[in-house]
Amino acid sequence: MSRRIHRIISIFLMVLLLFVGYGKTAEAAASTKLTGGNPWLASDVVGNVKEGMEISPVDDFYLYTNYDWLLSAQLPEGHTLNYRLMDPVSQTIKEKTYAVLRDETMQSHDSQLIRTVFNQYIDLDARNAEGLSPIKPIIEKLESIKSIDDVNDIYCDENIDYYIDPLISFVNEAKYDDSSKYETFVSEKAFLLADPAEYYNRTETGDTYYDAKKELVADILSRLGYSRKEAYKKFDNAISFETKLADSAYTYEDANSADIFLKVQNYYSIDDFYNMFTNYPIEAFTKAQGYDNANEICVMNPEYCKKFDDLYTDDNVEKIKDSMIVTYIWNTCKYLDVEAYESYSTAFEKMYGAEGQIPYEEKAYYYISGVLTEPLDRAYLEKYDYSKTKKEITQLCNSIVDTYRQMLLKEDWLSEETRNKAIEKLDNITINAVYPEKWECDYLDLVLSEKSFFETTKLIGKYNERINRSHTNGLVDKDVWNLNILDTNAFYNLSNNSLYIVLGLVDEPYYYDGMSISELYGTIGVHISHEISHAFDSNGSQFDKNGNNLDWWSEEDHIAFDERAQKVVDYMDGITVWKGQNVIGSSVDSEETADMAGIHCLLTMANEIEGFDYNTFFSSYAKTFCYITTLQNETSWVTQDAHPISCVRVNVAVQQFDEFYETYGVKEGDKMYLAPEDRICIW
């Protein structure tokens, strides 16, 4: 899918993916900033774990299990995150993919397509020869804007440049209240400071984003003949314009709230949608984007649309123009020459703490997997056979679903009616293991030939947008996965009640022939059960067995669930990450609840196995989510991510279970101890 589509899905459709992403600068910062953690050290941050520390499973199980690795692990060049188990799996997948991308004997259209893009990406001589020439005409065109009519001419051009970021975006996705049909959604623009809350409640993270992106924009514009002073003014104009929009936009906190699905369901006929706007040329823009044949439009944030329409006047044209220029630079800088990419890398380092650069072949891999997902996946499966793994993972998923059914039957706080509907939903979960049997598009009519890499990126982007437009008013084919199966991850999709355990997760050293049952259960087993539990959390409970936004809980059961969920929130709120920063319980409660449910399910299975090794089980779980990261990334994670940082995530999850206390001899007074009446498992 295209860059715009990915952005809309990630921010507004709330597909809750797993994982995010330091260097020498973090070590010095960690020694001063990351003090006062209670009850556990923020040991995920580079430099925070020291030689000679006293470690014990009864005081900090995460640190105890991962101490040697945390002490010696390093961040790969250009990366902000390194997972103990996941990154080696990801590296295995990448190495196999490189072999696909270099295999000249593979002559399928898919393999030729991805090989062409790979070679264009790593051809730095050709990219350097072009320099900034690919973007210069667009920057000049944007610079020539004098009136709002000039802006109209750009936005209403059906051949609008792919990287010009409009103030609103269209995308077709499954309709909330009838997931069998496609709905055309309208969403907000992407903000330079990421979270709109940063514009009126600036944090250290917002300051870092501001400084980093401002310098990047100045680097690029200075190469195009602007002074840095002129460039800074343009950036501040863009920020000023976005500030006026920000208070009407959804914040990260809004996006993580349980009522987000109700907020975004605002349906309009196409004519009523047009009537929402007075200043913005919405009808011409919609036609240029190719969505004017939509029977209905879901406006995810009408207040935002009203605000930008009010601002869309000649009085604001200078700031609108500069916003278009600045966002165009941010959207394109990675795809130009080496000097431009180095400016991007410098900004990325400031924002997230990464040092150095990712090798260009790895960058090419990430790019291709994002924009030519299906051709890459098919070429990978052309070279490697995962049919045996598919059968094994499907069988494991079915066993976990069966155990989850037993768990639901024992939940006496649920009414019989709600319990029966929960089991009905569980029985209707579609298990999608390893790879799909059906694809969305064959890409046979995508021809790249001798185009430059930058032009290729625009061609592919437009092609993917055309695929999405073709779904307007159409029916959803739920056999099409529409995700990257080489991603080292697992997913639960609310809109079709489906579980995805993809190929990129089921390789060495995370999944391999001969692994013990205790290790299998503690790693991918818990992972699978974690995802299943999302069908029954505060978000999943709003979607029925078919993936339709239909609340199937009784009012009494909602109250009972909310009381239990609030207990999770309150407990998480009381954990201090470092001095001045606590966990934000309301942001992470769903993911922590899913972790606890995942462990509960697999312990239920383990209890049926004679001689089960609980130490291996718990330590494998602690290793699964172990990572090192930069201080900057950890700071962003704590405030903006739906997942708790791993040192908290693991310790809170395991301290809920008697088996953990029995295995390690945890007793009252130990930091891992939580009295039975204070434990917070929902399921």
C-alpha positions as CSV (number, residue, x, y, z in Angstrom):
1,M,0.0,0.0,0.0
2,S,1.1,3.6,-0.5
3,R,2.8,5.9,2.0
4,R,-0.5,7.8,2.5
5,I,-2.5,4.7,3.0
6,H,-0.1,3.3,5.6
7,R,-0.2,6.5,7.5
8,I,-4.0,6.6,7.6
9,I,-4.2,3.0,8.8
10,S,-1.6,3.3,11.4
11,I,-2.9,6.5,13.0
12,F,-6.7,6.2,12.6
13,L,-7.7,2.6,12.0
14,M,-5.8,1.6,15.1
15,V,-4.3,-1.6,13.9
16,L,-2.2,-2.2,17.0
17,L,1.1,-3.5,15.7
18,L,3.9,-4.7,17.9
19,F,7.3,-2.9,18.3
20,V,9.0,0.5,17.6
21,G,12.6,1.5,17.3
22,Y,20.6,4.5,20.6
23,G,24.0,5.0,20.7
24,K,26.9,6.5,22.7
25,T,25.0,9.7,23.5
26,A,22.4,7.7,25.4
27,E,24.9,6.3,27.9
28,A,25.8,9.7,29.3
29,A,22.2,10.8,29.4
30,A,21.0,7.6,31.0
31,S,23.3,8.0,34.0
32,T,21.6,11.3,34.9
33,K,18.1,11.3,33.5
34,L,17.0,7.7,34.0
35,T,17.2,7.7,37.8
36,G,14.4,7.0,40.3
37,G,12.7,4.1,38.5
38,N,10.3,2.3,40.8
39,P,10.2,-0.6,41.4
40,W,12.4,-1.4,38.4
41,L,15.3,0.1,36.5
42,A,14.6,1.2,32.9
43,S,17.1,-1.4,31.8
44,D,16.0,-1.2,28.1
45,V,18.1,2.0,27.6
46,V,21.6,1.7,26.3
47,G,24.1,2.4,29.1
48,N,21.7,1.9,31.9
49,V,22.9,-1.7,32.7
50,K,26.3,-1.7,34.4
51,E,28.9,-4.3,35.3
52,G,28.6,-5.7,38.8
53,M,24.9,-4.9,39.4
54,E,23.1,-7.0,41.9
55,I,20.5,-9.0,40.0
56,S,17.8,-11.4,41.3
57,P,14.7,-13.0,39.7
58,V,12.7,-12.0,42.8
59,D,13.4,-8.3,42.4
60,D,13.7,-7.6,38.7
61,F,13.0,-10.7,36.6
62,Y,13.4,-8.9,33.3
63,L,16.9,-7.6,34.2
64,Y,17.9,-11.0,35.8
65,T,17.0,-13.0,32.7
66,N,18.5,-10.6,30.2
67,Y,21.4,-9.1,32.2
68,D,24.3,-10.5,30.2
69,W,22.7,-9.6,26.9
70,L,21.7,-6.1,28.0
71,L,25.2,-5.5,29.2
72,S,26.9,-6.5,25.9
73,A,24.3,-5.8,23.2
74,Q,24.9,-3.0,20.8
75,L,22.7,-1.1,18.4
76,P,23.4,-1.8,14.7
77,E,24.5,1.2,12.7
78,G,21.7,3.6,12.0
79,H,19.2,1.7,14.2
80,T,17.4,2.9,17.3
81,L,16.3,-0.5,18.5
82,N,17.7,-4.0,18.9
83,Y,15.5,-6.9,20.0
84,R,17.2,-9.9,21.6
85,L,15.2,-12.5,19.7
86,M,13.2,-10.6,17.1
87,D,16.1,-8.8,15.4
88,P,18.0,-12.1,14.7
89,V,14.8,-13.4,13.1
90,S,14.5,-10.2,11.1
91,Q,18.1,-10.5,10.0
92,T,17.5,-14.1,8.9
93,I,14.6,-13.0,6.8
94,K,16.6,-10.0,5.4
95,E,19.5,-12.3,4.4
96,K,17.1,-14.6,2.6
97,T,15.5,-11.7,0.9
98,Y,18.8,-10.3,-0.3
99,A,19.3,-13.6,-2.0
100,V,16.0,-13.2,-3.8
101,L,16.8,-9.6,-4.8
102,R,20.1,-10.7,-6.3
103,D,19.1,-13.9,-8.0
104,E,19.3,-13.2,-11.7
105,T,17.9,-16.7,-12.5
106,M,14.5,-15.8,-11.2
107,Q,12.6,-14.4,-14.1
108,S,9.0,-14.0,-12.9
109,H,7.5,-10.6,-13.2
110,D,7.5,-10.2,-9.5
111,S,11.2,-11.0,-9.2
112,Q,12.2,-8.7,-12.1
113,L,10.1,-5.9,-10.6
114,I,11.6,-6.0,-7.2
115,R,15.2,-6.5,-8.6
116,T,14.8,-3.4,-10.8
117,V,13.8,-1.3,-7.8
118,F,16.6,-2.8,-5.7
119,N,19.2,-2.0,-8.2
120,Q,17.9,1.5,-8.7
121,Y,17.9,2.1,-5.0
122,I,21.5,1.1,-4.5
123,D,22.8,2.8,-7.6
124,L,24.2,5.8,-5.7
125,D,26.1,7.1,-8.7
126,A,22.9,7.6,-10.6
127,R,21.1,9.2,-7.7
128,N,24.1,11.5,-7.0
129,A,24.2,12.5,-10.6
130,E,20.6,13.7,-10.3
131,G,21.2,15.5,-7.0
132,L,18.1,17.6,-6.1
133,S,17.0,18.1,-9.7
134,P,14.0,15.8,-9.3
135,I,12.4,18.1,-6.7
136,K,13.6,21.4,-8.0
137,P,10.7,22.0,-10.5
138,I,8.1,21.2,-7.8
139,I,9.7,23.5,-5.2
140,E,9.8,26.2,-7.8
141,K,6.2,25.6,-8.7
142,L,5.2,25.8,-5.0
143,E,7.3,28.9,-4.5
144,S,5.4,30.6,-7.3
145,I,2.1,30.4,-5.3
146,K,0.7,33.9,-4.8
147,S,-3.0,33.3,-4.1
148,I,-5.3,30.6,-2.9
149,D,-6.3,30.1,-6.5
150,D,-2.8,29.0,-7.2
151,V,-3.0,26.4,-4.5
152,N,-6.3,25.3,-6.0
153,D,-4.6,24.7,-9.3
154,I,-2.1,22.3,-7.6
155,Y,-4.5,20.4,-5.4
156,C,-7.1,20.0,-8.2
157,D,-4.7,18.7,-10.8
158,E,-5.3,15.0,-11.4
159,N,-1.6,14.7,-12.1
160,I,-0.7,16.2,-8.8
161,D,2.9,15.2,-7.7
162,Y,2.7,12.1,-5.5
163,Y,4.7,13.7,-2.7
164,I,2.7,16.9,-2.3
165,D,0.9,16.3,0.9
166,P,-2.8,17.4,0.8
167,L,-4.6,18.8,3.8
168,I,-6.9,15.7,3.7
169,S,-6.4,12.2,2.3
170,F,-8.7,9.6,0.9
171,V,-8.4,5.8,1.4
172,N,-10.7,2.8,0.9
173,E,-10.9,0.4,3.9
174,A,-13.4,-2.0,5.3
175,K,-16.5,-0.2,6.6
176,Y,-16.8,-0.2,10.4
177,D,-20.4,-1.2,10.7
178,D,-20.3,-3.6,7.7
179,S,-16.8,-5.0,7.2
180,S,-17.9,-6.8,4.0
181,K,-17.9,-3.5,2.2
182,Y,-15.3,-0.9,1.3
183,E,-15.9,2.6,2.7
184,T,-14.1,5.7,1.5
185,F,-12.5,7.4,4.5
186,V,-11.2,11.0,4.7
187,S,-8.4,11.7,7.2
188,E,-6.3,14.5,8.5
189,K,-2.8,15.5,7.2
190,A,0.3,14.2,8.8
191,F,1.8,16.7,11.3
192,L,5.5,17.6,11.3
193,L,5.7,17.1,15.1
194,A,3.8,13.9,14.8
195,D,1.4,14.3,17.7
196,P,-0.9,17.3,17.3
197,A,-0.8,17.7,21.1
198,E,2.8,18.9,20.7
199,Y,1.6,22.1,19.2
200,Y,-0.2,23.3,22.3
201,N,1.5,21.3,25.0
202,R,5.1,21.0,23.8
203,T,7.3,18.3,25.4
204,E,10.9,17.5,25.1
205,T,10.1,15.1,22.3
206,G,8.3,17.8,20.4
207,D,11.3,20.2,20.8
208,T,13.6,17.5,19.4
209,Y,11.3,16.9,16.4
210,Y,11.1,20.6,15.8
211,D,14.9,21.2,15.9
212,A,15.7,18.1,13.8
213,K,13.3,18.7,11.0
214,K,14.0,22.4,10.9
215,E,17.7,21.8,10.2
216,L,16.9,19.1,7.6
217,V,14.6,21.5,5.7
218,A,17.3,24.2,5.9
219,D,19.9,21.7,4.6
220,I,17.8,20.9,1.5
221,L,16.6,24.4,0.8
222,S,20.1,25.9,1.1
223,R,21.2,23.5,-1.6
224,L,18.4,24.9,-3.7
225,G,19.7,28.5,-3.3
226,Y,17.8,29.6,-0.2
227,S,19.6,31.1,2.8
228,R,19.2,29.3,6.1
229,K,17.4,32.3,7.5
230,E,14.8,32.0,4.6
231,A,14.6,28.3,5.2
232,Y,14.0,28.7,8.9
233,K,11.2,31.2,8.2
234,K,9.5,28.7,5.9
235,F,9.7,26.0,8.5
236,D,8.3,28.2,11.2
237,N,5.5,29.3,8.9
238,A,4.6,25.6,8.3
239,I,4.6,25.0,12.1
240,S,2.5,28.1,12.6
241,F,-0.1,26.9,10.1
242,E,-0.1,23.4,11.6
243,T,-0.6,24.9,15.1
244,K,-3.8,26.5,13.9
245,L,-5.0,23.0,12.8
246,A,-3.7,21.0,15.7
247,D,-6.3,21.7,18.3
248,S,-9.0,20.2,16.0
249,A,-6.9,17.1,15.1
250,Y,-6.8,13.8,16.9
251,T,-3.9,13.4,19.3
252,Y,-2.1,10.2,20.0
253,E,-4.1,10.0,23.2
254,D,-7.3,10.3,21.2
255,A,-6.2,7.6,18.8
256,N,-5.5,5.2,21.7
257,S,-8.8,5.8,23.4
258,A,-11.5,3.1,23.4
259,D,-14.1,5.5,21.9
260,I,-12.0,6.4,18.8
261,F,-14.1,4.0,16.6
262,L,-17.3,5.9,17.5
263,K,-15.7,9.3,17.0
264,V,-14.5,8.5,13.5
265,Q,-17.7,7.2,12.1
266,N,-19.2,10.2,10.5
267,Y,-21.0,9.2,7.3
268,Y,-22.0,11.6,4.5
269,S,-23.4,11.3,1.0
270,I,-21.0,12.7,-1.5
271,D,-23.1,15.9,-1.9
272,D,-23.3,16.4,1.8
273,F,-19.6,15.9,2.0
274,Y,-19.1,18.6,-0.6
275,N,-21.4,20.9,1.4
276,M,-19.1,20.7,4.4
277,F,-16.7,23.1,2.7
278,T,-17.0,26.7,1.8
279,N,-13.5,27.7,0.8
280,Y,-11.7,24.5,-0.1
281,P,-12.4,23.3,-3.7
282,I,-13.5,20.0,-2.4
283,E,-15.5,18.8,-5.4
284,A,-12.7,19.4,-7.9
285,F,-10.1,18.0,-5.4
286,T,-12.2,14.8,-4.9
287,K,-12.5,14.3,-8.6
288,A,-8.8,14.9,-9.1
289,Q,-8.0,12.2,-6.5
290,G,-10.4,9.8,-8.2
291,Y,-12.9,9.3,-5.4
292,D,-15.8,11.4,-6.8
293,N,-17.8,8.2,-7.6
294,A,-17.9,7.2,-3.9
295,N,-21.5,6.5,-2.8
296,E,-20.6,7.6,0.8
297,I,-17.8,9.3,2.6
298,C,-16.7,8.6,6.2
299,V,-15.2,11.8,7.5
300,M,-13.1,10.7,10.4
301,N,-12.8,14.2,11.9
302,P,-15.4,16.7,10.7
303,E,-14.0,19.3,13.2
304,Y,-10.6,19.2,11.5
305,C,-12.2,19.6,8.1
306,K,-14.1,22.6,9.2
307,K,-11.0,24.2,10.7
308,F,-8.8,23.8,7.7
309,D,-11.6,25.0,5.4
310,D,-11.9,28.2,7.6
311,L,-8.1,28.6,7.3
312,Y,-8.0,28.0,3.6
313,T,-8.0,31.7,2.5
314,D,-5.7,34.2,0.9
315,D,-4.9,35.5,4.4
316,N,-3.0,32.3,5.1
317,V,-1.7,31.5,1.6
318,E,2.0,32.2,2.6
319,K,1.9,29.8,5.4
320,I,0.0,27.2,3.4
321,K,2.6,27.5,0.6
322,D,5.5,27.1,3.0
323,S,3.7,24.1,4.7
324,M,3.5,22.5,1.3
325,I,7.2,23.1,0.6
326,V,8.4,21.9,4.0
327,T,6.3,18.7,3.9
328,Y,7.3,18.0,0.3
329,I,11.0,18.1,1.4
330,W,10.3,15.8,4.4
331,N,8.4,13.4,2.1
332,T,11.1,13.2,-0.5
333,C,14.5,13.6,1.2
334,K,15.1,9.8,1.6
335,Y,14.7,9.1,-2.1
336,L,17.2,11.7,-3.5
337,D,21.0,11.7,-3.4
338,V,23.4,10.6,-0.7
339,E,23.8,14.1,0.7
340,A,20.0,14.5,1.1
341,Y,19.8,11.1,2.8
342,E,22.6,12.1,5.2
343,S,20.6,15.2,6.1
344,Y,17.6,12.9,6.8
345,S,19.9,10.5,8.9
346,T,21.1,13.5,11.0
347,A,17.5,14.4,11.7
348,F,16.6,10.8,12.5
349,E,19.6,10.6,14.9
350,K,18.5,13.7,16.7
351,M,14.9,12.5,17.0
352,Y,15.6,8.9,18.0
353,G,19.3,8.7,18.9
354,A,20.4,6.5,16.1
355,E,24.1,6.8,15.1
356,G,25.5,6.1,11.7
357,Q,23.5,4.9,8.7
358,I,21.7,1.7,7.8
359,P,23.4,0.0,4.7
360,Y,21.8,1.0,1.5
361,E,20.8,-2.6,0.6
362,E,18.9,-2.8,3.9
363,K,17.2,0.6,3.2
364,A,16.2,-0.9,-0.2
365,Y,14.8,-3.9,1.5
366,Y,12.6,-1.8,3.8
367,Y,11.5,0.4,0.9
368,I,10.5,-2.5,-1.3
369,S,8.8,-4.4,1.5
370,G,6.6,-1.3,2.1
371,V,5.6,-0.4,-1.5
372,L,5.9,-3.6,-3.5
373,T,4.8,-5.9,-0.6
374,E,3.0,-8.6,-2.6
375,P,5.5,-8.9,-5.4
376,L,8.3,-9.2,-2.8
377,D,6.3,-11.8,-0.8
378,R,5.5,-13.9,-3.8
379,A,9.1,-13.8,-5.0
380,Y,10.3,-14.9,-1.5
381,L,7.8,-17.8,-1.6
382,E,9.0,-18.7,-5.1
383,K,12.5,-19.3,-3.6
384,Y,11.6,-20.7,-0.2
385,D,9.1,-23.4,0.9
386,Y,7.3,-22.7,4.1
387,S,4.4,-25.1,3.6
388,K,5.5,-27.3,6.6
389,T,5.8,-24.3,8.8
390,K,2.3,-23.2,7.7
391,K,0.8,-26.5,8.9
392,E,2.6,-26.4,12.2
393,I,1.7,-22.8,13.1
394,T,-1.9,-23.4,12.1
395,Q,-2.1,-26.4,14.4
396,L,-0.6,-24.4,17.3
397,C,-3.0,-21.6,16.7
398,N,-6.0,-24.0,16.8
399,S,-4.7,-25.5,20.1
400,I,-4.4,-22.0,21.6
401,V,-7.9,-21.1,20.4
402,D,-9.3,-24.3,22.0
403,T,-7.6,-23.3,25.3
404,Y,-8.9,-19.8,25.1
405,R,-12.4,-21.2,24.8
406,Q,-11.8,-23.1,28.1
407,M,-10.7,-19.8,29.7
408,L,-13.8,-18.0,28.6
409,L,-16.0,-20.7,30.0
410,K,-14.5,-20.2,33.4
411,E,-14.9,-16.4,33.5
412,D,-17.6,-16.3,36.1
413,W,-17.8,-12.5,36.0
414,L,-19.2,-12.6,32.5
415,S,-22.9,-13.1,32.0
416,E,-23.9,-16.3,30.2
417,E,-25.1,-14.2,27.2
418,T,-21.9,-12.3,26.8
419,R,-19.8,-15.4,27.4
420,N,-21.6,-17.2,24.7
421,K,-21.1,-14.4,22.2
422,A,-17.4,-14.2,23.1
423,I,-17.1,-17.9,22.4
424,E,-19.0,-17.5,19.2
425,K,-16.6,-14.7,18.2
426,L,-13.6,-16.9,19.2
427,D,-15.0,-19.8,17.1
428,N,-15.2,-17.4,14.1
429,I,-11.7,-16.1,14.2
430,T,-9.9,-16.7,11.0
431,I,-6.4,-18.1,11.4
432,N,-4.0,-16.8,8.8
433,A,-0.7,-18.6,9.2
434,V,2.6,-17.7,7.5
435,Y,1.4,-16.8,4.0
436,P,-1.9,-16.1,2.1
437,E,-3.4,-18.3,-0.6
438,K,-4.8,-15.3,-2.4
439,W,-3.3,-11.9,-3.4
440,E,-4.8,-8.5,-4.2
441,C,-2.9,-7.6,-7.3
442,D,-0.6,-9.3,-9.8
443,Y,1.3,-6.0,-10.7
444,L,1.7,-7.3,-14.3
445,D,0.9,-3.9,-15.8
446,L,3.4,-2.1,-13.6
447,V,6.4,-1.4,-15.9
448,L,9.4,0.5,-14.6
449,S,11.9,0.3,-17.5
450,E,14.7,2.9,-17.4
451,K,13.1,5.5,-15.0
452,S,15.3,7.1,-12.3
453,F,14.8,5.8,-8.8
454,F,13.0,9.0,-7.7
455,E,10.6,8.7,-10.6
456,T,10.1,5.0,-9.9
457,T,9.0,5.8,-6.3
458,K,6.3,8.2,-7.6
459,L,5.2,5.7,-10.3
460,I,4.8,2.9,-7.7
461,G,3.1,5.3,-5.3
462,K,0.5,6.3,-7.9
463,Y,0.1,2.6,-8.9
464,N,-0.7,1.6,-5.4
465,E,-3.2,4.5,-5.0
466,R,-4.9,3.3,-8.2
467,I,-5.3,-0.2,-6.7
468,N,-6.9,1.4,-3.6
469,R,-9.2,3.6,-5.7
470,S,-10.4,0.5,-7.6
471,H,-12.1,-0.7,-4.3
472,T,-14.4,2.3,-4.2
473,N,-18.0,1.0,-3.4
474,G,-16.7,-2.5,-3.7
475,L,-16.8,-5.7,-1.6
476,V,-13.9,-6.7,0.7
477,D,-12.2,-9.9,-0.1
478,K,-11.2,-11.2,3.4
479,D,-8.9,-13.8,1.9
480,V,-6.5,-11.1,0.8
481,W,-4.2,-10.2,3.7
482,N,-3.0,-6.8,2.6
483,L,0.1,-6.8,4.9
484,N,3.8,-7.6,4.7
485,I,4.3,-11.2,5.5
486,L,8.1,-10.7,5.9
487,D,7.5,-8.5,8.9
488,T,8.7,-10.0,12.1
489,N,5.4,-9.6,13.8
490,A,1.9,-10.9,14.5
491,F,-1.4,-9.1,14.2
492,Y,-5.1,-9.3,15.1
493,N,-7.4,-7.4,12.7
494,L,-10.6,-6.0,14.3
495,S,-12.3,-5.4,11.0
496,N,-12.3,-9.1,9.9
497,N,-11.8,-10.9,13.2
498,S,-8.6,-12.5,11.9
499,L,-5.3,-13.6,13.5
500,Y,-2.1,-13.2,11.4
501,I,1.0,-15.1,12.4
502,V,3.2,-14.1,9.4
503,L,6.2,-15.7,7.8
504,G,8.7,-13.1,9.1
505,L,8.0,-14.3,12.7
506,V,8.5,-18.0,12.2
507,D,12.2,-18.4,11.5
508,E,15.3,-19.0,13.5
509,P,16.1,-18.3,16.4
510,Y,12.5,-17.6,17.4
511,Y,10.9,-20.6,15.8
512,Y,12.9,-23.7,14.7
513,D,12.7,-27.5,14.5
514,G,13.6,-29.1,17.8
515,M,12.7,-26.3,20.1
516,S,11.4,-27.5,23.5
517,I,7.7,-27.3,24.2
518,S,8.5,-24.9,27.1
519,E,10.4,-22.6,24.9
520,L,7.8,-22.8,22.1
521,Y,5.0,-21.9,24.6
522,G,7.0,-19.0,26.2
523,T,7.8,-17.4,22.8
524,I,5.5,-17.7,19.9
525,G,2.8,-19.5,21.9
526,V,2.3,-16.5,24.2
527,H,2.6,-14.2,21.2
528,I,-0.3,-15.9,19.4
529,S,-2.5,-15.9,22.5
530,H,-1.6,-12.2,23.1
531,E,-3.1,-11.4,19.6
532,I,-6.2,-13.5,20.2
533,S,-6.9,-11.6,23.4
534,H,-7.3,-8.3,21.4
535,A,-10.6,-9.7,20.2
536,F,-11.9,-9.3,23.7
537,D,-10.2,-6.1,25.0
538,S,-11.7,-2.6,25.2
539,N,-11.4,-2.2,21.4
540,G,-12.1,-5.8,20.4
541,S,-15.3,-5.8,22.4
542,Q,-16.7,-3.2,20.1
543,F,-16.5,-5.6,17.0
544,D,-18.5,-8.7,16.5
545,K,-17.7,-12.1,15.1
546,N,-17.7,-10.7,11.5
547,G,-15.6,-7.7,12.3
548,N,-18.5,-5.3,12.3
549,N,-18.5,-2.4,14.8
550,L,-21.3,-3.8,16.9
551,D,-21.2,-3.9,20.7
552,W,-22.1,-7.4,21.9
553,W,-21.5,-6.9,25.6
554,S,-24.3,-6.4,28.1
555,E,-24.2,-3.2,30.1
556,E,-23.4,-5.1,33.3
557,D,-20.5,-6.9,31.7
558,H,-19.1,-3.7,30.3
559,I,-19.2,-2.3,33.9
560,A,-17.5,-5.4,35.2
561,F,-14.8,-5.3,32.5
562,D,-14.2,-1.5,33.0
563,E,-13.7,-2.1,36.7
564,R,-11.0,-4.7,35.9
565,A,-9.5,-2.6,33.2
566,Q,-9.3,0.4,35.6
567,K,-7.4,-1.7,38.0
568,V,-4.8,-2.3,35.3
569,V,-4.6,1.4,34.5
570,D,-4.2,2.3,38.2
571,Y,-1.5,-0.2,38.7
572,M,0.4,0.8,35.6
573,D,0.1,4.5,36.5
574,G,1.9,3.8,39.8
575,I,5.0,2.5,38.1
576,T,7.8,5.1,37.7
577,V,9.9,4.7,34.6
578,W,12.4,7.3,35.7
579,K,12.3,10.4,37.8
580,G,9.4,12.6,36.6
581,Q,8.0,10.1,34.3
582,N,5.4,7.4,35.1
583,V,3.8,4.8,32.9
584,I,0.7,6.1,31.3
585,G,-1.7,3.4,32.2
586,S,-4.6,4.5,30.0
587,S,-2.4,4.2,26.9
588,V,-0.9,0.7,27.6
589,D,-3.6,-1.2,29.5
590,S,-4.9,-3.1,26.5
591,E,-1.4,-4.4,25.5
592,E,-0.5,-5.3,29.1
593,T,-3.8,-7.1,29.5
594,A,-3.1,-9.0,26.2
595,D,0.3,-10.1,27.6
596,M,-1.3,-11.4,30.8
597,A,-4.0,-13.2,28.9
598,G,-1.4,-14.7,26.6
599,I,0.6,-16.1,29.5
600,H,-2.5,-17.3,31.3
601,C,-3.6,-19.3,28.2
602,L,-0.2,-21.0,27.7
603,L,0.2,-21.8,31.4
604,T,-3.2,-23.4,31.1
605,M,-1.8,-25.6,28.3
606,A,1.4,-26.2,30.2
607,N,-0.4,-27.5,33.3
608,E,-1.5,-30.5,31.2
609,I,2.1,-31.4,30.4
610,E,4.0,-33.6,32.8
611,G,7.5,-32.2,33.6
612,F,6.9,-28.8,32.0
613,D,9.9,-26.5,32.5
614,Y,8.4,-23.3,33.9
615,N,11.8,-21.7,34.2
616,T,12.4,-22.1,30.5
617,F,8.9,-20.8,29.8
618,F,9.2,-17.6,31.8
619,S,12.7,-16.8,30.8
620,S,11.8,-17.4,27.1
621,Y,9.0,-14.9,27.5
622,A,11.3,-12.4,29.1
623,K,13.8,-12.8,26.2
624,T,11.1,-12.4,23.6
625,F,10.4,-8.7,24.4
626,C,13.9,-7.8,25.5
627,Y,15.5,-5.0,23.6
628,I,18.0,-2.1,23.9
629,T,17.1,1.3,22.6
630,T,18.1,4.9,22.7
631,L,17.1,7.3,25.4
632,Q,15.3,9.4,22.8
633,N,13.3,6.5,21.5
634,E,12.4,5.2,25.0
635,T,11.2,8.7,25.9
636,S,9.0,8.7,22.8
637,W,7.8,5.2,23.5
638,V,6.7,5.9,27.1
639,T,4.6,8.9,26.0
640,Q,3.3,7.8,22.6
641,D,3.2,4.0,22.2
642,A,0.3,1.7,23.1
643,H,2.9,-0.9,24.4
644,P,4.6,-0.6,27.7
645,I,8.4,-0.5,27.6
646,S,9.7,-4.0,27.9
647,C,11.2,-4.0,31.4
648,V,7.8,-3.0,32.7
649,R,5.8,-5.1,30.2
650,V,7.5,-8.3,31.2
651,N,7.7,-7.8,35.0
652,V,4.1,-6.8,35.4
653,A,2.9,-9.7,33.3
654,V,4.7,-12.5,35.0
655,Q,4.0,-11.2,38.6
656,Q,0.4,-12.1,38.1
657,F,0.8,-15.9,38.2
658,D,1.3,-18.4,41.0
659,E,3.6,-20.5,38.7
660,F,6.0,-17.6,38.6
661,Y,6.1,-17.3,42.4
662,E,6.6,-21.0,42.8
663,T,9.3,-21.3,40.2
664,Y,11.5,-18.5,41.7
665,G,10.5,-18.4,45.3
666,V,9.1,-14.9,45.2
667,K,7.8,-13.8,48.6
668,E,6.4,-10.7,50.3
669,G,8.9,-7.9,50.4
670,D,10.5,-8.8,47.1
671,K,10.1,-6.2,44.3
672,M,8.4,-8.8,42.0
673,Y,5.8,-9.6,44.7
674,L,2.2,-8.6,44.2
675,A,-0.3,-9.8,46.7
676,P,-3.0,-12.1,45.3
677,E,-5.8,-9.7,46.0
678,D,-3.8,-6.9,44.1
679,R,-3.2,-8.9,41.0
680,I,-4.7,-7.4,37.9
681,C,-5.4,-10.2,35.3
682,I,-8.6,-9.6,33.5
683,W,-8.7,-13.0,31.7
